[in-house]
Amino acid sequence: MSSFEKVRITWLGHATVLIQTARGTNILIDPYIAQNPKYPRDFVLPSKIHYILLTHGHGDHISDTVPVAAKHGSTVVAIYELADYVAAKGVAQTIGMNLGGTVQNTLQRHRMNRELTMWALRRDMY
C-alpha cells in the first residue's frame, strides 16, 4: 500500500475539509461547523488538529476557527491580515503569509505560491 493510500480526506460540508496525512498530521481547511447545514452532526474531529488553513476571511470559511484552534491546539495558516485578525481574537499560534514570501516551520521551508497548500503538505502525506 502506498503512503498516499493512507491519506484520508473528509469533506465536512461547504468548504470545510479535514485532511489526515499518512504521518498523522491533521489539517482542517476553512472550519465552518456550528452553523454549517451540511456538517455531519455525528462527526467528531480528531483530538489534535495540527494546522487550520484559511482560504479567505468570509464568515462561512472562518467562523469556527478560534474555538477549534483553542480546543485542538492548532496553528492557523492564512494570508497575513487574516492570521493577524484571528490572533487578535485569541488564536495563540498563527502563520501569516503572502504570495511570494516564505514561511519557516518545523516540517520544512516553503516558497509561497498559489500551489502552496498541496505542495507544502506533500512532505506529510508520503
Order of alpha helices (4+ residues) and beta strands (2+ residues): beta-beta-beta-beta-alpha-alpha-beta-alpha-beta-beta-beta-alpha
